[in-house]
Amino acid sequence: MWLIFVFILVGIVFNLQRKNVWIFGPPSPAELPPAATTPPPPPEQGKPTTTPQGQDKPKSAGPKIRISAANAYVSSPANEYIVLENIDYENKARAAISNFLLKNRDKLTAAIGKDENGNAVELGYGERAILVTGENPLGRNFKINKCSGYFNQRAAFSPPIYTACPALSNMALPSNLNNTCINYIESLPACIMPTINADTGINNDCAQFVQAHASYAGCVADYKNDKDFDKGEWRIYLSKNTELWDNRHDLIQLFDPAGKLITELSY
């Protein structure tokens, strides 16, 4: 008889535990069966997935370019300029910026042109482009190199071109040059193409040597293969006759040719 009573008691206890009613106190967490989990619902069609903070996921990365307001605070288009710099430290990828569009707070725009040969302007990692609002004094966009100081003889630039050209006297001089010629060459300042006439006091051999080398074209021919020839800076002109950026507060936005916002700066 007592055995029947024990079976009945065990059945009652087992039934109560199935209903989470514990006669002798709750079990430890390790003794509990695993709880059933419900998977999260799939995202709705056409609705963007969001981060835990509720923000949209970042868009696909474009060129990593930083904008500097630089000299946007002046009123003269010839002196007003901003700077774009390639800051892609991780990938060291080149950034082609020709046909990119600049836009200010008033929605006025300016397109970035190509180089002097009609090719796209590209910024390597660490390189920068100075974008001047005004007209181009040379009539073309160009990249600064170790010979660009010769341009200062033809026009004024903002910001100035400080590159020091290689001195003509540092070249290996031909043996047919006399002492008068050598003294003349040593007297020439760097980055200057001299005017040679009858009053210069040098012979034809000397004049031909100076004219062949003391110029931008001659300098490029002599030094274009040097490792430090390229100075990593572009001068690009937007050819506007009025200022593009406000002197105190403005928004500078950079869009790619597809209309995607690459970066912006508010000042």
C-alpha angles and dihedrals in degrees: 000000000000090000090059089050091053092052091050092050093049090050092052092050093048091050092050092050091054086058092049092251109136120197097187099038131284119302124248117270090254090059094053118097116246114272118243114250127212115217116235115260116261116257116268116261112266094011116118118241112245135209120246088267091057095250122135115255114262115268120246110290120257128188112325102236130161123210122214121192088214104159099356090120097076127089101220113092089210091059100033114099144149129203131232118196131187106232099171095136094160101053102017086217121169116243119216107207103173112120091020113135128230118205132185131207091273090054093250109149141202128189123223110235134210133265127275091276096049094257126133116271109240128191116210119208109295094013122122140202123216107211111202116197096214138068123304113252091203096038093239142067113252144179120239116246135167090276098049092098087083088071090070088071090062104040146357117257133201112237094026121247104242099179111135110221120222110270115250090225090063092066124095100264120217117250093239093070114103128217092264090057093046091051090049092050092049090053094056116105118230120267094020125121103207126219108238121201140142091289093057091082099219130120128243095265090055093044092051092050094049094046091049095052111020096077139074093260092046092047092050091050091051100044109022092109095054115116091232096046094104113067097192097238130113127201111210125177125207093197097224122153093205131048117275101196127057116247094231113019131010146137119242113198128182119203129185120231090270091058096254116146107241100179142329141200129205120197 
